[in-house]
């Protein structure tokens, strides 16, 4: 068992790591492996910085981090997105989520992905 205080401190540390990193969306979508180091197939959107308005990591509770990633359709026109990953500032994959494909996207659309991380 860990205490509430440790949960809070771990969540704060995770947010700090994410703030310095970036996210990617991708076209792959096979099962997630804890040994993965990259997304299966990175989309043409490239890196989405958490320092910008298109990606944010916020503490929504003491032990919960809400990750928000957005990309414009003009960056992923014609693509079907099936995965999202978050990376630290040294390009290490911290987490990857695969899901049923969404798209293809037109240049006037946008994709928004929300991921909730909870320290238990």
Secondary structure, DSSP 8 states (H G I E B T S, - for coil): ---HHHHHHHHHHHHHHHHTSEEEEES--S---TT--S-SSB-TT--EETTSTTEEEEEEETTEEEEEEEEEGGGSBT-EEEEEEEE-TTS-EEEEEEEEEEE-B-TT-EEEEEEEEE--
